[in-house]
Amino acid sequence: MEPRPGRILLLIGSAVAAFAFVASGLFTLFPGPRRDVDYLVIGTLSTFSAMLTIFLVVVTGVFKAGDGVFFKKRKAAGGNTATEGA
């Protein structure tokens, strides 16, 4: 399955939007003056939300396209071929 340019732009745009939304929300939530640990927590949670967004977009796209990860094995027509010819 070849990735389409629109799909890649959706993926990147949604990750950037999630990062910006969570970061701006946490900056308003944390009181000032902020310490280094506050910036660490804000950056960590914003990055987590962006990565979660990327994961959800990719997983829903894979299942929507029908290209699942697990496939059912096809049964052999002639029986067990592993024991034949040994």
Order of alpha helices (4+ residues) and beta strands (2+ residues): alpha-alpha
